[in-house]
Amino acid sequence: MAKAKVKAKTARKAASRRKVAPSRTSAARKSAKPGKKAAKPAAARRAKPAASARSRAKPPARTKRRAPQTFTFSHLSDGSFESGLRRYAQYRDLGFAAATDGLAQAHVIRFVPPCRPEEVSKLHIHDVEFQMVYVLNGWIKSEFEGHGAVKMEKGSSWIQPPKIKHKVLDYSDDCEVLEIILPAQFETIELE
């Protein structure tokens, strides 16, 4: 038994010099109580990964430092609808982009009647982190990758996962939606 203890002690010393966890000897396994793991030697608990492993690790993602968010408000009577991303829609900016230093964008989209499927039905994606749409008035019918055609009416809402392929199929003459997007600046890529 004394020889087994000497061998285990020698193995632990050698392992601590190499900075790797020692393997448990058969004597150490036999002396451990059933159902319990033997504690690792202190040198093994302090061991750090080799330098080459540390250099391969990815650094944590850095987020853009933004200015503090500011209070903002928007009244219907204050805002005007202007042209924007789509030719068949007009947008009323709600001031989120400026108030959040580009973190988010919110606008009311008023679709221009009548709907012309040849113009609106173009498959595309948005390179965004988050996109939520709420129907304020009328209805809109869109097609989403993996979900088919969906008609959303006043009071309906949906979240579009980032880069989901979709296209507008039709909308009512009085269609208006609220759209909230993160980040405020994003790319739209037409696929057709």
C-alpha positions in Angstrom: 0.0 0.0 0.0 2.9 2.4 0.8 4.3 1.8 -2.7 1.0 2.8 -4.3 0.9 6.1 -2.3 4.5 6.9 -3.4 3.6 6.2 -7.1 0.5 8.4 -6.9 2.4 11.2 -5.2 5.1 11.0 -7.9 2.5 11.0 -10.7 0.9 14.2 -9.2 4.2 16.0 -9.0 5.1 15.2 -12.6 1.7 16.2 -13.7 1.8 19.6 -11.9 5.2 20.3 -13.6 3.5 19.6 -17.0 0.4 21.6 -16.0 -2.0 18.9 -16.9 -4.4 17.0 -14.7 -2.9 13.7 -13.4 -4.6 10.5 -14.1 -5.9 8.7 -11.1 -3.9 5.6 -10.2 -5.5 2.3 -9.4 -4.6 2.8 -5.7 -6.3 6.2 -5.7 -9.4 4.8 -7.3 -9.5 2.0 -4.7 -9.1 4.4 -1.8 -11.9 6.7 -3.0 -15.3 6.1 -1.3 -17.9 4.5 -3.5 -20.3 7.0 -5.2 -17.9 9.9 -4.6 -15.3 11.3 -6.9 -11.9 11.8 -5.5 -10.8 15.5 -5.3 -8.4 16.7 -7.9 -5.0 17.7 -6.6 -4.5 21.5 -6.0 -2.0 21.7 -8.9 -4.6 20.2 -11.3 -7.3 22.6 -10.2 -5.0 25.6 -10.9 -3.7 24.3 -14.2 -4.4 26.8 -17.1 -4.8 25.8 -20.8 -1.7 25.9 -22.9 -0.9 29.2 -24.6 -1.7 28.0 -28.0 -5.3 27.1 -26.9 -5.7 30.5 -25.4 -4.6 32.3 -28.6 -7.1 30.3 -30.7 -10.1 31.4 -28.5 -12.4 34.0 -30.1 -12.5 37.3 -28.3 -15.9 38.3 -26.9 -18.1 40.2 -29.4 -17.9 43.9 -29.0 -21.0 45.9 -29.1 -21.1 49.4 -30.5 -21.2 52.0 -27.8 -24.2 54.2 -28.3 -25.2 57.5 -26.9 -27.8 57.3 -24.1 -31.4 57.0 -25.3 -33.4 60.1 -25.3 -37.1 60.7 -24.6 -39.1 61.2 -27.8 -42.7 61.4 -28.9 -44.6 61.6 -32.1 -48.2 62.8 -32.7 -50.1 61.9 -35.8 -50.7 65.6 -36.4 -47.0 66.3 -36.3 -45.8 63.7 -38.8 -46.0 63.6 -42.5 -45.7 60.6 -44.8 -42.8 60.5 -47.2 -41.3 58.2 -49.8 -38.9 55.5 -48.5 -37.7 52.0 -49.1 -40.6 50.8 -51.2 -42.1 52.9 -54.1 -45.6 51.5 -53.3 -45.5 52.8 -49.7 -45.2 56.0 -47.8 -43.5 56.2 -44.4 -44.0 58.3 -41.2 -40.9 58.2 -39.1 -41.6 58.0 -35.3 -38.2 59.3 -34.3 -36.8 56.0 -32.8 -33.6 56.0 -34.8 -32.5 59.4 -33.5 -33.7 58.7 -29.9 -31.8 55.4 -29.8 -28.6 56.4 -31.7 -29.5 53.9 -34.4 -30.4 51.0 -32.2 -34.0 50.8 -33.5 -36.3 52.3 -36.1 -40.1 52.6 -36.0 -42.4 54.0 -38.7 -45.9 53.8 -39.9 -46.2 52.5 -43.4 -49.1 53.6 -45.5 -49.5 51.5 -48.7 -50.3 53.4 -51.9 -53.5 52.1 -53.6 -54.2 50.3 -55.8 -51.9 47.3 -55.1 -49.9 46.3 -58.2 -48.7 42.7 -57.7 -46.1 43.1 -60.5 -44.5 45.8 -58.5 -44.9 44.6 -54.9 -44.5 40.8 -55.3 -40.7 40.7 -55.4 -39.0 38.1 -53.2 -36.5 39.7 -50.8 -34.9 39.6 -47.4 -33.9 42.2 -44.8 -30.6 42.0 -43.0 -31.9 42.9 -39.6 -31.7 41.5 -36.0 -35.4 42.1 -35.3 -38.5 43.0 -37.3 -42.0 43.3 -36.0 -45.1 44.4 -37.9 -48.6 45.4 -36.5 -51.5 46.1 -38.8 -53.1 49.4 -37.9 -55.7 49.6 -40.6 -56.9 47.4 -43.5 -55.2 44.2 -44.4 -52.0 42.9 -46.1 -51.3 39.5 -47.6 -47.7 38.3 -47.7 -45.8 35.1 -48.4 -43.1 33.9 -46.0 -40.5 31.2 -46.6 -41.7 28.0 -44.9 -45.1 29.4 -44.0 -46.8 30.2 -47.3 -49.3 33.0 -47.8 -50.7 34.8 -44.8 -53.4 37.5 -44.7 -53.0 39.9 -41.7 -55.9 42.1 -40.8 -56.3 45.2 -38.5 -55.0 44.2 -35.1 -52.8 41.3 -36.4 -49.0 41.3 -35.8 -46.0 39.2 -36.7 -42.3 38.9 -36.2 -40.1 38.2 -39.2 -37.0 36.2 -38.3 -33.8 37.8 -39.7 -33.3 37.2 -43.4 -36.6 35.3 -43.9 -37.5 35.3 -47.6 -40.8 37.0 -48.1 -42.9 39.1 -50.5 -46.0 41.2 -50.4 -48.8 39.6 -52.5 -51.7 42.1 -52.0 -53.0 44.8 -49.7 -56.2 46.8 -49.2 -56.5 50.4 -50.3 -56.5 51.6 -46.7 -53.6 49.4 -45.4 -51.4 50.9 -42.7 -48.9 49.0 -40.6 -46.5 49.9 -37.7 -43.0 48.4 -38.3 -40.3 48.2 -35.6 -36.8 47.1 -36.8 -33.4 46.7 -35.2 -31.0 48.1 -36.1 -32.2 51.4 -37.7 -29.9 51.1 -40.7 -30.2 47.8 -42.6 -29.9 46.3 -46.0 -32.8 44.9 -48.2 -31.8 42.4 -50.8 -34.1 41.5 -53.7 -33.8 37.9 -54.7 -35.8 38.0 -58.0 
